[in-house]
Each structure stands twice: as structure tokens, then as C-alpha cells.
Amino acid sequence: MKISKVEVIPISVPFEAPIVSRAFTSSWGQTGSITVEAVGSGAMDCALRCIVKIHTDDGLVGLGETRGSKVVQVLLGSIGKECLGADPFAIEKLLETLYWTPYFSGYDGHAAIAGVEMACWDLMGKATHQPLYNLLGGLYREKIEMNCYLFFRLANEEGRGGESTPEGLAEYARQCQQKYGFRVFKIKAGIAAPEVDVRTATLLRETLGADVGIVVDPNAAWSFPDAVGICKRLEKLDPLYIEDPCRGMEALSRLKRHINTPLSTNMCIVNMETLGIGLRLNPMPVDIILSDVHKWGGILATKKLAAACETLNLGVAHHSSPDVGISEAAILHIAASTPWMTIPLDSLQHHLADDVITKRFQYENGYLRVPEGYGLGVALDEEKVQKYADRYRRISAE
């Protein structure tokens, strides 16, 4: 079996309402109560993704998904040419061939590799008549606990969203708790003043109860002095962990001397080299590392990270981009076959208004079930692929 064609389809799948995050708005460090209307130009109203279809000379088609930026699309075109004639089973050889792509293109390079590699794993499962989890170590758990990723949201034209205050976000979290059964809630903080973040977390604890897990992720928005004070205040709420409260491993290591709450990152330990650097600091900057199929460069890289975390007794979870169903399936297969991944994973599935797979994922008391079937276990709804490819082209032309 050889790769005969690599097809890339950019898509835009709408969110139920536009979400606001420090990760994609330039209006950082506001003071006073948050008004998300003020950062509307930095809100994200859809998942911009690339679907990757890898065709083989014996008629199989493997599915992958990754980020949808223009740079990733260009890189996928280049990588696709290098993959022609390759054996999709030879993952290590393929990754070695593409080794220098992230060196010159950073996260976009890792994302492009991840899309192609994911499709190769799907092909391997289809060719061997096995679900992906069986190729990654076997089924350890059938369903995976997810956290409810909470963002301040703008209101859309139909009036959905509009959670522009801590009170509004707490009420939205309560609705998600009732509708989906989440037990862990992750606040995307760092948009407004730190006082707003503390107020939001406090209201979540009061609204959702003492038994739920709360995670706060300000995307390194706080200065080190602010982080010390805020994290001490948040300790009263017993957070599950705080993600990237300030910038850089040195600052996080210093912060750990002042607080007791576990810290996590997906911003400063982002590959095996930075993991090694972190290990040489005393104390280790974080207790939990958030993997990411697209940022770490694929499924195999994510499994290797999980193995390293198990060896080092570090927690490992999974960070979520605005993934649609193909990537979500890959993440579930990884977690299903990795005993060490016990921390609830990030999920933005409840923010999607639709998907491009034939059977959308459904929460069951805060869990998602691992897909059954060969490979990733998902199939494309080609009409929706065309619909959201057309939507992408309209947006790109504006």
C-alpha cells in the first residue's frame, strides 16, 4: 500500500456563539468589568480547520484534521508531495523525512505534520480492520471524561451567547452542567482584570457546588507578582489546577515556592527539549503537561509525551484547539489507550453548532465514548464538508 494522493480541504464550522480568548484577541489586559463587545474583532466565531484525505493505490482513504491557517495549507501542499509513494505504515520514517518542517515553521509545521500523520493512522486501522486504539496499545477505557471549556461569548444574530460578565458565565456553566453532566469546568481567563478572573472562579464554585473541579487558564496573562497573589486567592476555591498563570518556566518555578495548587502548561513545555529544560529547574515548573496532537506534531508524539510523563510522574491531559470530529476522534483513541491520561481533557465540542462527521459526539455525564469502527471510527458527511468548505471560501474572500 502506497500513498497516491494527498487532498486538503479547508473548512469553517460555526460556533453556537463567538468566543473570546486571550489566545486570539489583541485587547489584552483590560481593567474593570469585562465587556466582550470591546474585543469583538478578536472573537472567534468558527473552527477553521483543514481536512486531510490521504488516498492509497489500493483504494483506501485515510482522514486527518488540523489547523486551518493559510500557512498550514501551504505546508500541507508541500508535505503532500513528499508523501507520494510512501508507505503509510512507516510512521517513524515519514516523521524523520519531515523533521525540519517545524524547525522553519514552528507550530504550523507541527500542525501540518499532525494532519498527515493522523490520516496515516486512520489508513493503518482501515487496512488492518482494527480501531486505532488497538494500534496504540489496546483499549484501556471506553469513555473519556472531558472538561467544560468556558469562554466569555458574544451574542450572535439569533441571540445565543452574550455571556459578558462573571455572572453570565456562571449561569452558562450551570446550564452546561445540567445539559451535559460535566464535572470539571475550565475558565478561559486573562481577558479582563485579574479581579474579574477571581470573581468568575468564585461564582463558579458557588453556582456549581463544592464537588466540581475548577481550572483557571489565563494564557500567561498575569505578571509574576500578580500571579502570586491571584493564585493564593484562588487556593481558597480548591482548583484542580491553574494553567500557565504567568509566562515562562523560570517564573512558574518561582511561583511554585509560594503556592500549593498544581500548575500546568501547554505554553512553555511544548516539546521534549523544553521538557528536559524544565526537569533541571528546582522545583519543576509544572505538575501537569497538556499535550496537543497538533502542537506536538501528531499522535505518535503525543503517545511518547504521555510515556515520558508517566516515567517522570507528571500528570498529562490534552489541550483542545477548536477541533471538529476527526481530531476529536483521534484524541479519544489516544486517551482510551493511555492509562496515564486520567485528567479530564479539554473539549470545545459543546461550542460547535455543527460538525462534518456523520455521527456527532454526544456527552454522557461529561464523558465522550471512543468511536467504534476501523481506524478513527468516523466518516465524513460529504454534504457538510462541501457546505463548510464553501463557507471557508466566502470568509476568505471577504
Secondary structure in CASP SS format (residue, H / E / C, confidence):
PFRMAT SS
TARGET T0000
AUTHOR 0000-0000-0000
METHOD secondary structure of the structure
MODEL  1
M C 1.00
K C 1.00
I E 1.00
S E 1.00
K E 1.00
V E 1.00
E E 1.00
V E 1.00
I E 1.00
P E 1.00
I E 1.00
S E 1.00
V E 1.00
P E 1.00
F E 1.00
E E 1.00
A E 1.00
P E 1.00
I E 1.00
V E 1.00
S C 1.00
R H 1.00
A H 1.00
F H 1.00
T C 1.00
S C 1.00
S C 1.00
W C 1.00
G C 1.00
Q C 1.00
T C 1.00
G C 1.00
S C 1.00
I C 1.00
T C 1.00
V H 1.00
E H 1.00
A H 1.00
V H 1.00
G H 1.00
S H 1.00
G H 1.00
A C 1.00
M E 1.00
D E 1.00
C E 1.00
A E 1.00
L E 1.00
R E 1.00
C E 1.00
I E 1.00
V E 1.00
K E 1.00
I E 1.00
H E 1.00
T E 1.00
D C 1.00
D C 1.00
G C 1.00
L C 1.00
V E 1.00
G E 1.00
L E 1.00
G E 1.00
E E 1.00
T E 1.00
R E 1.00
G C 1.00
S C 1.00
K H 1.00
V H 1.00
V H 1.00
Q H 1.00
V H 1.00
L H 1.00
L H 1.00
G H 1.00
S H 1.00
I H 1.00
G H 1.00
K H 1.00
E H 1.00
C H 1.00
L C 1.00
G C 1.00
A C 1.00
D C 1.00
P C 1.00
F C 1.00
A C 1.00
I H 1.00
E H 1.00
K H 1.00
L H 1.00
L H 1.00
E H 1.00
T H 1.00
L C 1.00
Y C 1.00
W C 1.00
T H 1.00
P H 1.00
Y H 1.00
F H 1.00
S H 1.00
G H 1.00
Y H 1.00
D H 1.00
G H 1.00
H H 1.00
A H 1.00
A H 1.00
I H 1.00
A H 1.00
G H 1.00
V H 1.00
E H 1.00
M H 1.00
A H 1.00
C H 1.00
W H 1.00
D H 1.00
L H 1.00
M H 1.00
G H 1.00
K H 1.00
A H 1.00
T H 1.00
H C 1.00
Q C 1.00
P E 1.00
L H 1.00
Y H 1.00
N H 1.00
L H 1.00
L C 1.00
G C 1.00
G C 1.00
L C 1.00
Y C 1.00
R C 1.00
E C 1.00
K E 1.00
I E 1.00
E E 1.00
M E 1.00
N C 1.00
C E 1.00
Y E 1.00
L E 1.00
F C 1.00
F E 1.00
R E 1.00
L C 1.00
A E 1.00
N C 1.00
E C 1.00
E C 1.00
G C 1.00
R C 1.00
G E 1.00
G C 1.00
E C 1.00
S C 1.00
T C 1.00
P H 1.00
E H 1.00
G H 1.00
L H 1.00
A H 1.00
E H 1.00
Y H 1.00
A H 1.00
R H 1.00
Q H 1.00
C H 1.00
Q H 1.00
Q H 1.00
K H 1.00
Y H 1.00
G C 1.00
F C 1.00
R C 1.00
V E 1.00
F E 1.00
K E 1.00
I E 1.00
K E 1.00
A C 1.00
G C 1.00
I C 1.00
A C 1.00
A C 1.00
P H 1.00
E H 1.00
V H 1.00
D H 1.00
V H 1.00
R H 1.00
T H 1.00
A H 1.00
T H 1.00
L H 1.00
L H 1.00
R H 1.00
E H 1.00
T H 1.00
L H 1.00
G C 1.00
A C 1.00
D C 1.00
V C 1.00
G E 1.00
I E 1.00
V E 1.00
V E 1.00
D E 1.00
P C 1.00
N C 1.00
A C 1.00
A C 1.00
W C 1.00
S C 1.00
F H 1.00
P H 1.00
D H 1.00
A H 1.00
V H 1.00
G H 1.00
I H 1.00
C H 1.00
K H 1.00
R H 1.00
L H 1.00
E H 1.00
K H 1.00
L H 1.00
D C 1.00
P C 1.00
L C 1.00
Y E 1.00
I E 1.00
E E 1.00
D C 1.00
P C 1.00
C C 1.00
R C 1.00
G C 1.00
M H 1.00
E H 1.00
A H 1.00
L H 1.00
S H 1.00
R H 1.00
L H 1.00
K H 1.00
R C 1.00
H C 1.00
I C 1.00
N C 1.00
T C 1.00
P C 1.00
L E 1.00
S E 1.00
T E 1.00
N C 1.00
M C 1.00
C C 1.00
I C 1.00
V C 1.00
N C 1.00
M H 1.00
E H 1.00
T H 1.00
L H 1.00
G H 1.00
I H 1.00
G H 1.00
L H 1.00
R C 1.00
L C 1.00
N C 1.00
P C 1.00
M C 1.00
P C 1.00
V C 1.00
D C 1.00
I E 1.00
I E 1.00
L E 1.00
S E 1.00
D C 1.00
V H 1.00
H H 1.00
K H 1.00
W H 1.00
G C 1.00
G C 1.00
I H 1.00
L H 1.00
A H 1.00
T H 1.00
K H 1.00
K H 1.00
L H 1.00
A H 1.00
A H 1.00
A H 1.00
C H 1.00
E H 1.00
T H 1.00
L H 1.00
N C 1.00
L C 1.00
G E 1.00
V E 1.00
A E 1.00
H E 1.00
H C 1.00
S C 1.00
S C 1.00
P C 1.00
D C 1.00
V C 1.00
G H 1.00
I H 1.00
S H 1.00
E H 1.00
A H 1.00
A H 1.00
I H 1.00
L H 1.00
H H 1.00
I H 1.00
A H 1.00
A H 1.00
S C 1.00
T C 1.00
P C 1.00
W C 1.00
M C 1.00
T C 1.00
I C 1.00
P C 1.00
L E 1.00
D C 1.00
S C 1.00
L C 1.00
Q H 1.00
H H 1.00
H H 1.00
L E 1.00
A C 1.00
D C 1.00
D C 1.00
V C 1.00
I E 1.00
T C 1.00
K C 1.00
R C 1.00
F C 1.00
Q C 1.00
Y C 1.00
E E 1.00
N C 1.00
G C 1.00
Y E 1.00
L E 1.00
R E 1.00
V C 1.00
P C 1.00
E C 1.00
G C 1.00
Y C 1.00
G E 1.00
L C 1.00
G C 1.00
V C 1.00
A C 1.00
L E 1.00
D C 1.00
E H 1.00
E H 1.00
K H 1.00
V H 1.00
Q H 1.00
K H 1.00
Y H 1.00
A H 1.00
D H 1.00
R H 1.00
Y H 1.00
R H 1.00
R H 1.00
I H 1.00
S H 1.00
A H 1.00
E C 1.00
END
